[in-house]
Amino acid sequence: MRLLTGLAIVLAGLFYVAWPAWSAYQIKIALESGDAAGVERGIDFPAVRQSMRPAVTAGIEQNLKEATKGAPGSDLIIEKMSKDTLPNLVEASLETLITPQSLIRLHAEGKSLREFINAMKAGKPDLAGQVGGFVRDLFGKRPDPDAPAAGAGVSATAAPVVPESRRLGLGNIKSVGLDGPLGVSIGLARDAKANEPDLTATLSFDGTGWRVTGLIPRL
């Protein structure tokens, strides 16, 4: 009985600790070396975009309010834009920001998803432009759907390698916990000296391995 209990504990440790930790390490190496294919293997991008939707929506809504502040009928403008334009802006933002190339560049430049969202809230999409060309003017012409996605022309070899001072280590991990029976959450802070995480990443087991399925910045 003790042998079976011990074996169960070891197997649980391998499944919930060692395996996801190895998967997260592989993603870290891919990000730091500019390996877009490796990043794509380790991240479920449709799921991650969905997890980012509330934060991006809030940022763009705030930007809409700032852009129309003081205008006659601003409340009606916001209401109409929220119904007709906001979903498209959110979708364009997510499709552009959450790609292997843009995440590699974001990390290489020492930027965080929280900084990206805060810049959007402040009505300053310039940061987004630095990480892949985003929407040139948040309230201007939408990108051509047939045109290559922002960052698509950036090859893995062209991406800058992350300097040692910006690489993530154990000190950047601020919390670890289970997220359901097949999920693990990891709280990360870009500043290893920080007390609280500025990003929570969720890894889920998809039947063949562990992949990142959620990224939620602390705003």
N, C-alpha and C positions, 0 to 999 in steps of 0.2 A: 504493500500500500504506500509506504513512504517512497519507494522507488518510483511508483507511478506519479505520485504527487510532485516529486522532484523533477521528473521528466516533463510533466505538464508545465511547471514553472519555467523550466529552461526553454521549452518550445514557445511559451507565451512571450518570454523575453526576446527570443530571436525574432518572433513575428511582429511584436509591437514596438520593439526598441531597436534591435540591430538592423533589421531590414529597412524600416523607414529612415533610420539614421544614414544608412549607406545610400539610399536613394536621394536623400537631401544633400549628401556630400557630393554625389555625382552631378546634381544640378548646380551646386556651388562651383564646382570645377568647370562646368560648361559655361556658366556665366562669366567666370573670371578669365577664361581662355578665349572667349568669343566664339564658342562652338554652338551655332544656332540650331543645328540638328540635335545636339545633345540636350539643349534647353527644351526643344519641342518634344523630345521623347519623355522628358521628366515632368512636363506640365500639361494638364488638360485645359487648353486655352478657352474653349467654349464655356466650361464650368467656371473658370477663373473670371472671365468677362462677366458672367452672371453674378458672381459674388461681389464684383466691383460696381455693379449697376447702381445700388443705392447711394454710394459715396459720390460717384460721378454725376448722378442726377442732381444731388443736393448742390454740388459745386456749380453746375450749369444754371440751375434755378437761381442761385445767388447772383451769378453773373448777369442773367436776364434782368433781375431786379435793379442791379447797379446801372445797367445800360439804359434802362427806361426811367430811372429815377427822375422825378420832376416833370416828366412829359405829360401833356394833357391826356387823360384817359389811360394812364399807365396801368391801372388795375386790369382794364379790359385788354390791353395789349399783352400783359403777362398771361392772362387767362387764355387768350387765343394762341399765343406762342407756345404755352405749355401743352396745349392740346395738339396743335398742328406741327410745331417745330421741335419741341423738346425731345420727343422720342428719337427723331432722326439725328439730332445733335448728339444725344447720348450714345446711340449706336455707332455713329461715325467716330466718336471719341474712343470708345472701347475697341473698335476694330483697329484703330490706329495705334493706340497706346499699348494694348496687350498683345504684342507679337514677340517672337524670340529676339528679333533684331533690336527692337526698341527697349526691351528689358535689359539686354546686354549693354546698350549704350547708356541707359539710365544708371545702371550699376557702375559702369566704368567712369562716369562723370561724377560719381558720389552723390547722386540725387536719390530721393526716396519717393514712393507713391504718395506719401502724405504731403510732401512738398508740391508735387504735381497738383493734387486736389486743392491745396491751400492757394496755389497760384490761380487756379480756376475760380475759386471763391472770391479772390481779390480782383477778378476781372483782368488777369494778366496771363493770357495764353502763351506768353513768350517762352516759358519753361517747356511747355508742351512742344513748341516748335523745335527746341533743342534736341528732343528725343525722338525725332522721326518725322518732322514736318507737319504733324497733326492737322488741324484745320487752320489755314493761314489766317483767316479772319473768322472768329467764332460765329459771327453773325453775317458772314458774307456767303459767297458761293460755296455750295457743298462740293466735295471732291467728286470727280468723275468715277462712277462705279466700275468702269471698264479700265481705269488707269491702275497701274501697279500700286499696291498698298504702300504707305509710307514705311520706309525702312526696308522694303523688299529689295532695293538695289544695293543694300549693304551686305557684303559677303562676310562670312565668318572670319576670314583671314584679315579683312580690313578693319574689324572691330578692335578698338584699343584694348590691350591687356590691362586688367585692373592692377594698379600698383599695390605693393605689399601693405601699405598703410591703410588701404581701403578694403582689404579682403576680410571676409567674415570668419570669425572663429567661435570657439565655445563661449567666450565672454560676451558675444552678441546675443546669445540665447538667454532670454529672461523668463520663459515659462514653457512647460511641456505638459500636455495632458491628453486624455482620450477625448475623441469627438465621435461618440457613437461606437458601435461594435467594430466598425472597420475604418475608423478615422483617428488621426493623431493631429493635434494642433500644436504649433510651435510659435511662441511669441519672440519676435526679433527686434533688436534695436540697432540702428546703424552705429550709434555711439556706444561702445562697450561699457562706458562708465555710467550710462543712463540706468535709472532704476526701473523704468517701465518700458515695455515694448512699444515700438511705433508701427509695428506690422504683425498681424497674426496670419500665419500660413497654415492651411489645412492640407494634410496628405491623406488620401483615401486609397484603400486597396481595391483594385479593379478586377481582380481575378487572376491577373498575371504578375502584378507588381504594385508598388506604391507610387502614386503620382500626386503632384500638387493640384488640388481642385478648388482652392479658395485662397484669396489674398484680400485681407480686410485691413486697411490702414486706420490707425487711431488718429482721428481728426482733432 
